[in-house]
Amino acid sequence: MRVGVLCGPEISQLEWAQRLGFRSVAMMRFADSAMSPQHQTWKPAAEQFASEAKSRDLRISAIGALYKNPLDPKQTDSAREVFKRAIDVASHIGVKTVCGFPGAVIETEINERGGNPVYKPFENYLPQLASFWNPLAQYAADHGVRIAFENCPQGSWHLPINGYNIFGQPALWEPVFNTIKSENIGIEWDASHLICQLIDPIENIRRFGARIFHVHAKDAYINRQLLEVYGICHPGVAEHRMVGLGQSNWAEIVHALLRAGYDSDLNVEGWHDPVYRNHAAAQPEDVKSSGVNRQQGQKLEEAGLLIAKKVLEQYTAGTD
């Protein structure tokens, strides 16, 4: 188990990951890369990325194919081609796991009492989910590749409210696995999305650990004072943080992952911490400081990544 970082498909991103001392990368933004279906000739770009990573002792633990909604009719055809190409690339360069969102069918009905639109339950559309994913699961299995769904809800305040990812609701994981009956379908696991729903990450690993194929290492913090006054859906109650700056017990997480037989890396996901990020002139929506942006211009993203790396390396040394 190596400690890595999410990075783009450019060689400069590999140089950046090496400079920070990471030993693994998860390639993101695949759909916009020179390996995507937009490019008929993709093998040279894939081989160069793999070669450059190997020369820096960086393991490519996963390919982040597409984090949109493959079950949206406007996206379905293009999403299928992106995932197929990502599987081809992963198989060609020896990457075990392709990741993304499984998506959701979005249909609404009007609440006659209030006149407001209401989402119809995602579980109503499991047959459509299976229709899209079963052929891809078989295609991946034929190429020796696994598919992992990330559990990001894509909802307001990090909660599964009006999102577009069925996997943002852990109650639906089992129905999804029962619908897509393939052992190479699993989870791209992120503790922060569980914390924000008041779910215990350790208990979640105990239940689903065998299905965890890849980990986004990100933490979260619940402001209990705000929670008790305003409830879970109030802005600022739940916020994402760098590993080590939230409320997850990473010693227990690593312990539980190893106990479950986890065979990949911990790739740190940045960008979300309200303090340890690169701050522009405008104050981010999730940072509240009485209207005054006291962090304007501060560049703290790399500092946060290094904090996360130091925390995780305490528990992963010798596990590679």
N, C-alpha and C positions, 0 to 999 in steps of 0.2 A: 504494500500500500504506500504510494508516494503522495506527497503534497504538491498539488499543481494549481493551475489558475485557468480561468476561461480566457481565450484569446481569439483574435480574428484569423482569417485564412492567409494573411500576409506574412512573408518571411520576417519583416520587421517586428511582428508580434512575437515570433519565436525568439528573436534577439532580446526583446524586452523581458520575456519570461525568464530567459537565462540570466539576464543582468540582475533580476530580483532574487535569483537563487532557487526558483522552482524547478521541479524535476518531472513535471507532467503538465500536459495541456489538454484542454477540451476545445476542439476547433468549433467556433461559433460562426454565424453568418454564412453558412455553407451555400445557401440559396443565391447569394450575391458573389460567389467566388468564381474563379476560373475553372472550377470543377463542376459547376452547376449544369443543368440541362440546357442552358442557353449556349453552351459551348460543346460542339460535336466532338472535338478533340480535347479530352480531359486528362488522359493518363500522364502526359509530361508534367502538368501542374501538380497532380497528386503525388507523383514520384518525387518531384523536387521538394514539396512540403515535407514528405516523409523523410527524405534524405537529410534535409536541413535540421529537422527535429532530432534525428538520430545522432547527427554530428555534435549536437549540443547536449546529448544524454537526456533528451526530453521524450518521455513516452506519450504518445497520442492515445489518451484513454477513451475518447468518444468523439463522435462527430455530431454537432448540434445541427440537424438538418433544417427544421422549420418549426417555428413557435408561433403559428397562426391557427387558423381553423380549417382543417382539411374537410370538414363536413359541411362547410358553407358552399352551396352549389357553385358560386362564382370562383371558388378557389380549388375545388376538388380535383380537376384534371391536372392543373399545374402542381398541386401538392403531391399527387401520386407520382409524378415524374421526378420531383425533387427527392422524395424518399427513395425511389428506386435508384436514382443516380447516387445518392449518398450510400446506399447499400453496396452498389458496385464499387465505389471508391473505397469504402471500408474493407471490403473483401480483397481488393487489389493491394492495399498497403498494409494489411494485417491489423486493422482496428476492429475490436470485438463488438462495439456497441454504437448504434445510431439512435439519436434522441430527438424528441420533439413533443408537441402537444397532440393528443388524439383528437381534439376538437369536440364539438357538440352540435347537435341540431337545435337551432334557435327558432322556436315558434312561440307566439304569444297569444293570449286571449284577453278579452276585456273583462275586468271585474265589474259586474253590473252594478254593484253597490257603490263603488267609488269612481267608476269610469276610467280607471287606470289600467295600463297593460301589465300582464303578469306572465312570467315565463312558464311554459309548460314543462313538467319535470323531465330532466335529461334522460331518466331511465326509461321513458316512453319510447326512446329512439335507439335502443340497443341494437335492433336488427340493422339499422342503417350504419351504425358503428361497425358492426361485424362485416357488413358488405364491403366497406372500404378497407378494413384492416386485415381481414383473413387472407386475402391474396398477397398482401405485402408481407405478412408474417411468414407465409410459405416461401415467398421469394427470398426473404432474409435467411430463413432456415436453410434453403438450398445453397446459399452463399456462405454459410457458416457465420452469420451475423445475428446479433440480438437487437431488438427494438425496445427502447426504454421511454416511458411516458413521464414527463415532468409534472409534479403536483402543484404547479402554480395556478391559483384560481383566476388570475387576471380580473379581479374584482376591486371595487372601491375599498380603500383602507386595508388592502391585502386579504380581503375576505371573499368567499365565493358568492358575491352578490352581483347579478347581471354580468357574469363572466362568460367565457366561451370555451372553457376547458372542463369537460366532465370529470377529469382527474383531479380537479381542485377540491373535490369533495371525497375524502377517504372512505365514506360510507358506500361509495359507488365503485371502489376498487375491486372488491370481490365480484360484483355483478359483471364488471368489464372483463375480468379474467375468466369468468364462467361463460362469457359470450364469445370472446376470442380465444378459442381453446388451443393455445399454443404455448409451449414451455419457453419459447424465446421472446415472449412479450413480458416486459417487466417495468420497473420503476426507475426513473431518474429522480432520486430522493433529495428533498431539500427540507431541512429541519425548520427553517424560518416560516414556511407556509403552514406547518403544523402548530408551532408556537402561537402564530397569529389567530388560530382557531381554538386556542386553549387545549390543544391535544398534546399528550405526552409523547415526545419523540422516541423514547426508549421502549415504551409499550408498543408503539407503532412498529418499530424494528422487530420486536419479539413476534409480532403477528405476521409481518410481511417481509422479513429479512431475506428469505430465499428468493424473493422477486426483485430485490434491489440490485440493479445492474450498474448504476452509476450514481455518484453523489455530487450535488452542488453544495459546497460548504458555505453556508450563510446562516446567520443567526437572527434572532428577533428579540424584541423587548416589549413587554406588556406593562403599561403605566397603570398600576392597580388603583391609584388614587382617581385618575380620570375614569377608569373602568367602573368603579363603584359609584361614581356620580352620574356619568353619561351613558354607560353601556358600551358594548364591543364595537358598535358601528360608528362611534364618534371619531373624527380625525385626531390623530395623535395618541390614541389608546394603544394601537399596535404599530410598531415601526420596525423595519428591517435594519440589521446592523452587521458589521463585520464579525466574524468568528472571534470569540473572546470578549466581545463588548455587549453581548446579549445575555440571555438566560438559559441557554442550552448547556448541558453538562457534556462537554466534548470527550472527556475521559470515558464516560459511560457510553456515549454514542460509538466511539471507536471500538470499545470492548464488545458492545452488542453486535456491531457489524462483523467483527472478526468471528464472534461466536456463531453468527448466522452463515459464515462461509463467504463473506463478501470478497470478491476477487479483483477489484479495480481500485481507483485512486480517489482522493478527496480533492476536488478542484474548486478553489475559492472563487466565489462570485462577488465582485465588488459592486460599485456604482450606486448602491442603495443607501448606504449609511448616511444619516443626516449630517454628521460631522466629518467623518473620514471619507470625504469625496473631494473632487476638484470643483471649487465653487466659482460660478460665474458672477456677473454683476447682479443679475436678478436673483432674488431669494427664492429657493425652491418651495413648492407648495407644502412639502412636508416638514419644513423648518419654520417654527414660529418664534419670533423674538421681538414682539411688540412693533412690528413693521420696520425694524431696523436690521439690515443684513450685516451682522457683525463679523461674518466670515467671508465677505466679498473678496474674491481673488485668491483665497487660500487654496493651495494644492496639497491635499491630504490623502488622495486616493492610494498612492503607493505606500504611504505610512500605514494605512489601514490594512492593506494587503500583507505587509510585513508582520503586523501584529497577528493576523490570522495564521500566517505561515509558522510563526514562532509557537503559537498555542498548539497547533496540530502536530508539529514535529515532536512535541513532548511524548505523544502517544503512538506515533507511527514509526519511530526509529527502530530499525531492524526488521520491519515487516515486509520489506521489498523482496 
